[in-house]
Amino acid sequence: MAEDYYATLGISRDASSAEIQKAYRELARKYHPDLNPEDSSSKSKFQAVQTAFDVLNDPQKRQMYDRYGSGFESHGPAGPQGWPRAAAGQGPQVDINLEDLFGGGGEGGGFADLFKNLGQRGSRRPARHAPPTRGSNLEQELTVPFTTAVLGGEAQIAVRRSDGQVENIQVKIPAGIESGKKIRLRGQGNPSPTGGPPGDILIQVRVAAHPHFRRQGKRLDVRVPITLAEALTGAKIDVPTPRGTIALTVPPGTSSGRKLRVKGHGVKQSGSVAGDLFAELMIVLPPDLATADREQIATLCEKYTEAPRADLRW
């Protein structure tokens, strides 16, 4: 290689800093010993390129080189020893690292891609394989009875697999589940195509209506029919609840629409206190009430002058 550092890098004497660095990158790639294992001269060529770059990339050293040539170090500000040299076993100190030199992060693929096919020990990096992916989830819908949603229980779903087979799966229904909630069956979805864990089954729950009970969160409402006699004189009546039948006391003179609260007999979810049950009393007259009896009841009611609709407004 020529002693002329500009000739070594193949640049003109008025080259800019960017042109110097560009030339250095190209030549360093060309002569790097790891890329030329069969060329015994590549090491000396690479060192010559490195030395030329170390001088021309430093504005102060370049100025001295342009003035005194390659022996400029003897004219340094501190005499022949004025220019610091690299310690034994170390190359020249430069501002460009290997990732910059070999296009790390750029279009060329970077330092790792440059050496991935080299056979030298320490130059090859292990190939990275994509980790196994999870199988896809399956989505199902399930309608459960009102009583099962309140008390919990089991249900069954039919799942069609990718091979066309239909599998029946038992599903545990947690107590107190509400319509619209989802149950996740982990690991029972589609298998992974890459050997990863299987997906899940996501079950959208729908709760069927009940002919008598209604639900608002943990609260239960039920309409309870009572006779005219029970409303007039009071009574004890049996009322079914999620936790068994209870005896409910109807106060004398009860009107239709009156609600009696029964604490702790509503919906109970796991880890929470049970809600309440509200029984709405509804007076039911006998459908076959005789005309004479009707007239007698009407005559009896004429003795009382209450106006039940006096406060009714639009």
Rosetta blueprint (number, residue, H / E / L):
1 M L
2 A L
3 E L
4 D L
5 Y H
6 Y H
7 A H
8 T H
9 L H
10 G L
11 I L
12 S L
13 R L
14 D L
15 A L
16 S L
17 S H
18 A H
19 E H
20 I H
21 Q H
22 K H
23 A H
24 Y H
25 R H
26 E H
27 L H
28 A H
29 R H
30 K H
31 Y H
32 H L
33 P H
34 D H
35 L H
36 N L
37 P L
38 E L
39 D L
40 S L
41 S L
42 S H
43 K H
44 S H
45 K H
46 F H
47 Q H
48 A H
49 V H
50 Q H
51 T H
52 A H
53 F H
54 D H
55 V H
56 L H
57 N L
58 D L
59 P H
60 Q H
61 K H
62 R H
63 Q H
64 M H
65 Y H
66 D H
67 R H
68 Y H
69 G H
70 S H
71 G H
72 F H
73 E H
74 S H
75 H H
76 G L
77 P L
78 A L
79 G H
80 P H
81 Q H
82 G L
83 W L
84 P L
85 R L
86 A L
87 A L
88 A L
89 G L
90 Q L
91 G L
92 P L
93 Q L
94 V L
95 D L
96 I L
97 N L
98 L H
99 E H
100 D H
101 L H
102 F L
103 G L
104 G L
105 G L
106 G L
107 E L
108 G L
109 G L
110 G H
111 F H
112 A H
113 D H
114 L H
115 F H
116 K L
117 N L
118 L L
119 G L
120 Q L
121 R L
122 G L
123 S L
124 R L
125 R L
126 P L
127 A L
128 R L
129 H L
130 A L
131 P L
132 P L
133 T L
134 R L
135 G L
136 S L
137 N L
138 L E
139 E E
140 Q E
141 E E
142 L E
143 T E
144 V E
145 P L
146 F H
147 T H
148 T H
149 A H
150 V H
151 L H
152 G L
153 G E
154 E E
155 A E
156 Q E
157 I E
158 A E
159 V E
160 R E
161 R L
162 S L
163 D L
164 G L
165 Q L
166 V E
167 E E
168 N E
169 I E
170 Q E
171 V E
172 K E
173 I E
174 P L
175 A L
176 G L
177 I L
178 E L
179 S L
180 G L
181 K L
182 K E
183 I E
184 R E
185 L E
186 R L
187 G L
188 Q L
189 G L
190 N L
191 P L
192 S L
193 P L
194 T L
195 G L
196 G L
197 P L
198 P L
199 G L
200 D L
201 I E
202 L E
203 I E
204 Q E
205 V E
206 R E
207 V E
208 A L
209 A L
210 H L
211 P L
212 H L
213 F E
214 R E
215 R E
216 Q E
217 G L
218 K L
219 R E
220 L E
221 D E
222 V E
223 R E
224 V E
225 P E
226 I E
227 T L
228 L H
229 A H
230 E H
231 A H
232 L H
233 T H
234 G L
235 A E
236 K E
237 I E
238 D E
239 V E
240 P E
241 T E
242 P L
243 R L
244 G E
245 T E
246 I E
247 A E
248 L E
249 T E
250 V E
251 P L
252 P L
253 G L
254 T L
255 S L
256 S L
257 G L
258 R L
259 K E
260 L E
261 R E
262 V E
263 K L
264 G L
265 H L
266 G L
267 V L
268 K L
269 Q L
270 S L
271 G L
272 S L
273 V L
274 A L
275 G L
276 D L
277 L E
278 F E
279 A E
280 E E
281 L E
282 M E
283 I E
284 V L
285 L L
286 P L
287 P L
288 D L
289 L L
290 A L
291 T H
292 A H
293 D H
294 R H
295 E H
296 Q H
297 I H
298 A H
299 T H
300 L H
301 C H
302 E L
303 K L
304 Y L
305 T L
306 E L
307 A L
308 P L
309 R L
310 A L
311 D L
312 L L
313 R L
314 W L
